Amino acid sequence: MPQSPAPQLWQPLAIGSVRVDPPLCLAPMAGVSDEAFRIIAKDYGCGLVFTEMVSSRALCYGNRHTEEMLEFSDAVRPIAVQLFGSEPDVMAQAAARVEKRWRPDLLDINMGCPAPKVVANGDGAALLKDPARAVAVAAAVVRAVHAPVTVKMRSGWDQSAPDTAVDLAQRLQDAGVAAITLHPRTRSQFYGGHSDWSLIRRVKERLQIPVIGNGDVATPEDALTMWQQTGCDGIMIGRGALGAPWIFREVQHFLRTGSLLPPVSAQERLSVALRHLRLAVAQKGERVAVPEMRKHLAWYLKGLPGAARIRQQINQIATYPDLEALLRSLLSDLA
C-alpha cells in the first residue's frame, strides 16, 4: 500500500549558494555518469548531477582524456565535478584549474571509491584510514576555489572504527566543506550487504551543513524510507538509475503525492535507450560510444521479453547505424 508523501523533503537543497531542486542527485559512477546519461537524468527530474570521478594528478599533467571527461553543457546545471586524490597541494591545484576552465557549480571530493587501483595510491576510500590527511585535502580545496566544496564518503575503511564517518564528517564541516554525501558501507563491504542508514541519521544529527543519503535506493518507497529513517536533506541514487533514469521522476512523484506511477512501458524503455545511444555517439563518436553503450542497453533491456537474445545481438554489432536499426526494429515490433 502506498505510504503518505513527505512534502518536507521537497524544500530545495541549498549547498552554499547552489540551489538543488528537487533534492535528488545522480551519483558519480565511473564509466556511467557521462554527459549523455546526465542529460537523460536531468530530463527525468534529477536535481544535481556529478561527473565521473577524475584524477587530480591527471588534470595537473594536462591529460587529454581526463579533460574530455569534464566537458558538460549548461543544460545539466547544477553540476558537481568530482576529483580524487590524496595530496592536498595537487588536489588544490586541480580544483582551481577545474573552476577556472570549466566553472562547475560544485567541487566534490571522492573519499569513498573502493576500487583497488584507487585505494592503492592512498586515494578514494583509503583517505578514511587517515582522517588528518582527508581533512587536509578538503581544507586545501576549500581554500583554492570559490565554488562550494562537497565530500562523498563511505562509513569507514572497515568495522574496526565504527565512528569514522561521524567524526570525520564533523571535521570536514569545520574545514569548510559545504555538504556531505554518505554511502554508509565500509570499503571492505564494497557493494555487499545493505548500507547502514542509521549512520546517515547520526551524521545528520551532528552537522549543520546538508547531508545527502546514498545507498540502496532502488524504488520510490526506498527513497521515502531513507528520508523518514535518516532526516537527510537530499537523496543520491546510483545503481538504482542504471537502465532506469526515470527513477527520478518516480521518486519525485511518490514523495509529492504518495502514489506510484505506472511501470515504464517497453516502448519508453527502448525510446530512451535509442536517445541515449544518439547522445553518446554525438558526444564521443561511434568508435567509443558503441562499445560503451552495450552495458547501458543491457540495463535498459533487463526484464523485457527476449532480452538475453537481444543482448547477444548487441554485443556483435560494431557500428552506430546497425545498432540504431536494431533498436528501431524492436520499437517497430511493439507498435
C-alpha positions in Angstrom: 0.0 0.0 0.0 1.4 3.5 -0.9 2.8 5.4 2.1 2.0 9.0 2.8 4.1 11.5 1.0 6.9 13.5 2.7 6.5 17.1 1.4 9.1 18.5 3.8 11.8 16.7 1.7 10.9 18.9 -1.2 12.3 22.1 0.2 15.1 22.9 -2.2 18.5 21.8 -1.0 20.9 24.7 -0.6 24.6 23.8 -0.8 26.3 27.2 -0.3 24.8 29.4 -2.9 23.8 26.5 -5.1 20.1 25.5 -5.2 19.2 21.9 -5.9 15.5 21.4 -6.6 14.4 18.7 -6.3 16.9 17.4 -3.8 17.7 14.3 -5.9 21.2 13.6 -7.1 22.7 11.2 -9.7 25.7 9.5 -8.2 29.1 9.8 -9.8 29.7 6.4 -11.4 32.8 5.5 -13.3 32.1 4.6 -16.9 28.4 5.6 -16.5 27.9 9.3 -15.4 28.9 10.8 -18.7 27.2 13.8 -20.4 24.7 11.6 -22.3 23.5 9.9 -19.1 23.5 13.2 -17.2 21.2 14.8 -19.8 18.7 12.0 -19.6 18.7 12.0 -15.8 18.1 15.7 -15.8 15.2 15.3 -18.2 13.6 12.9 -15.7 13.8 15.3 -12.8 17.3 14.8 -11.3 18.2 18.0 -9.4 22.0 17.6 -9.2 24.4 15.6 -11.4 28.0 14.7 -10.9 30.8 14.0 -13.4 32.6 10.7 -13.2 35.5 10.9 -10.8 38.6 12.4 -12.3 42.2 12.2 -11.2 43.7 15.3 -9.7 47.1 14.2 -10.8 46.0 13.5 -14.4 44.4 17.0 -14.5 47.6 18.6 -13.3 49.5 16.7 -16.0 47.1 18.0 -18.7 45.8 14.5 -19.6 43.5 15.0 -22.6 41.2 12.1 -21.9 40.7 13.3 -18.3 39.9 16.8 -19.6 37.4 15.5 -22.1 35.5 13.8 -19.2 34.9 17.3 -17.7 33.0 18.7 -20.7 29.4 19.5 -20.0 26.6 21.6 -21.2 24.7 24.3 -19.3 21.6 22.2 -19.7 22.8 19.9 -16.9 23.4 22.5 -14.3 23.8 22.4 -11.4 26.7 20.0 -11.8 29.5 18.9 -9.5 32.9 17.9 -10.7 34.3 15.0 -8.6 38.0 14.8 -8.0 40.0 12.1 -6.4 43.5 12.3 -4.9 45.3 12.4 -1.6 47.9 15.1 -2.0 46.5 18.4 -0.7 48.6 20.6 -3.0 47.8 18.6 -6.1 44.1 18.5 -5.2 44.0 22.2 -4.7 45.8 22.9 -8.0 43.5 20.6 -9.9 40.4 22.1 -8.3 41.5 25.6 -9.1 42.1 24.6 -12.7 38.7 23.0 -13.0 37.0 26.0 -11.6 38.8 28.4 -13.9 38.3 26.4 -17.1 35.0 24.5 -16.7 33.2 26.6 -14.0 31.2 23.8 -12.3 28.6 24.7 -9.7 30.3 22.5 -7.1 33.6 20.7 -6.5 33.3 17.3 -4.9 36.0 15.2 -3.3 35.9 11.4 -3.5 36.5 9.7 -0.2 34.6 6.6 -0.9 35.8 4.8 -4.1 36.7 1.2 -3.0 38.5 0.2 -6.3 41.9 -1.4 -5.5 43.7 0.7 -8.1 42.4 3.8 -6.5 43.0 2.9 -2.8 46.4 1.5 -3.6 47.6 5.1 -4.2 46.0 6.3 -0.9 43.0 7.9 -2.8 39.3 7.4 -2.5 38.2 5.3 0.5 41.9 5.0 1.6 41.5 8.5 3.0 39.2 7.1 5.6 42.2 5.4 7.2 44.0 8.8 7.5 41.4 11.3 8.7 44.1 14.0 9.2 45.1 13.8 5.6 41.4 13.7 4.5 40.8 16.9 6.4 44.0 18.5 4.9 42.8 17.6 1.4 39.4 19.1 2.0 40.8 22.3 3.6 43.3 22.8 0.7 40.5 22.5 -1.9 38.2 24.9 0.1 41.0 27.5 0.1 41.7 27.0 -3.6 38.2 27.7 -5.0 35.2 29.9 -4.7 32.6 27.3 -5.5 31.2 25.2 -2.6 33.2 22.1 -1.9 31.4 18.8 -1.0 32.6 15.4 0.0 31.3 11.9 -0.9 32.4 9.4 1.6 31.8 5.9 3.0 31.3 5.0 6.6 34.9 3.9 7.1 37.6 1.5 5.9 36.2 -1.4 7.9 34.2 -2.1 11.0 37.3 -1.6 13.3 36.5 2.1 13.6 32.6 2.4 13.6 32.5 6.1 14.2 34.8 7.2 11.4 32.0 8.7 9.3 30.5 10.7 12.2 33.8 12.1 13.5 35.3 12.8 10.1 32.2 14.5 8.8 32.3 16.9 11.7 36.0 17.7 11.0 35.2 18.2 7.3 32.5 20.6 8.2 34.9 22.5 10.4 37.3 22.6 7.4 34.7 24.5 5.3 33.0 21.7 3.4 29.5 22.7 2.4 27.8 19.3 2.2 28.4 15.6 2.9 27.2 12.7 0.9 27.3 9.5 2.9 27.2 6.0 1.5 27.1 4.0 4.7 29.1 1.0 3.7 32.7 0.4 4.7 35.3 0.0 2.0 35.7 -3.7 2.9 32.0 -4.2 2.2 32.4 -2.8 -1.4 28.7 -3.1 -2.5 27.7 -6.2 -0.5 25.0 -6.4 2.2 22.8 -3.5 2.9 24.0 0.0 3.8 23.5 1.1 7.4 21.2 4.1 7.1 21.4 4.7 10.8 24.8 6.2 10.2 23.3 8.8 7.9 21.0 9.9 10.7 23.9 10.1 13.2 25.9 12.3 10.8 22.8 14.4 10.1 22.3 15.0 13.8 25.9 16.0 14.3 26.2 18.5 11.4 24.8 21.9 10.4 25.6 21.5 6.7 23.4 19.4 4.4 23.7 15.7 4.4 22.8 13.6 1.3 22.0 10.0 1.8 23.2 7.4 -0.6 23.0 3.6 -0.9 20.3 1.0 -1.8 17.7 3.4 -3.1 16.2 1.5 -6.0 12.5 2.4 -5.7 10.4 5.4 -4.7 9.5 3.5 -1.5 13.2 3.2 -0.7 13.6 6.9 -1.0 10.8 7.7 1.4 12.1 5.1 3.9 15.6 6.6 3.8 14.3 10.1 4.3 12.0 9.0 7.2 14.7 7.0 8.9 17.6 9.5 8.5 16.2 13.0 8.1 18.7 13.5 5.3 18.5 16.7 3.2 18.8 15.0 -0.1 19.0 11.6 -1.7 21.6 10.3 -4.2 20.8 7.4 -6.5 23.4 5.4 -8.3 22.8 1.8 -9.2 19.1 2.3 -9.0 19.3 4.6 -12.0 21.1 2.2 -14.3 18.8 1.5 -17.2 16.1 3.3 -15.3 16.8 7.1 -15.3 13.0 7.6 -14.8 13.5 6.6 -11.2 14.0 10.4 -10.5 10.5 11.1 -11.9 9.0 8.2 -10.0 10.6 9.2 -6.7 9.6 12.8 -7.1 6.0 11.9 -7.9 5.8 9.5 -5.0 7.2 11.8 -2.4 4.9 14.6 -3.5 1.7 12.7 -3.9 2.0 9.3 -2.1 1.0 7.5 -5.2 3.2 5.3 -7.5 3.4 5.9 -11.2 2.6 3.0 -13.6 5.6 0.9 -14.6 7.6 2.3 -17.6 6.5 0.7 -20.8 8.7 -1.3 -23.1 8.2 1.5 -25.7 9.6 4.1 -23.4 12.5 2.0 -22.3 13.5 1.5 -25.9 12.9 5.1 -26.9 15.1 6.3 -24.1 17.8 3.7 -25.0 17.8 5.0 -28.6 18.1 8.6 -27.5 20.9 7.7 -25.1 22.7 6.0 -27.9 22.3 9.1 -30.2 23.6 11.4 -27.5 26.6 9.2 -26.7 27.6 8.9 -30.4 27.2 12.7 -30.9 29.5 13.4 -27.9 32.1 10.6 -28.2 31.9 9.3 -31.7 30.9 5.9 -33.0 34.1 4.1 -32.2 34.0 5.0 -28.4 30.2 5.2 -27.9 29.1 1.9 -29.4 31.1 -0.4 -27.1 30.4 1.8 -24.1 26.6 1.7 -24.8 26.4 -2.1 -24.7 26.2 -2.1 -20.9 23.6 0.6 -20.9 21.5 -1.2 -23.4 21.7 -4.4 -21.4 20.3 -2.4 -18.4 17.5 -0.9 -20.4 16.5 -4.3 -21.8 16.5 -6.0 -18.4 13.2 -7.7 -17.8 11.9 -7.4 -21.4 10.9 -10.5 -23.4 13.9 -11.9 -25.3 16.4 -9.6 -23.5 19.1 -12.3 -23.5 18.9 -12.9 -27.2 18.9 -9.2 -28.0 21.9 -8.6 -25.8 23.8 -11.2 -27.8 22.9 -9.4 -31.0 24.0 -6.0 -29.5 27.4 -7.4 -28.5 28.0 -8.4 -32.1 27.2 -5.0 -33.5 30.1 -2.6 -34.1 28.5 0.3 -35.9 26.1 3.0 -34.9 23.7 2.6 -37.9 23.4 -1.1 -37.3 22.7 -0.6 -33.5 20.2 2.1 -34.2 18.5 -0.1 -36.8 18.2 -2.9 -34.2 16.6 -0.6 -31.6 14.2 0.9 -34.2 13.2 -2.6 -35.3 12.4 -3.5 -31.7 10.4 -0.4 -31.3 8.5 -1.1 -34.5 7.6 -4.6 -33.3 6.0 -3.1 -30.2 3.9 -0.6 -32.2 
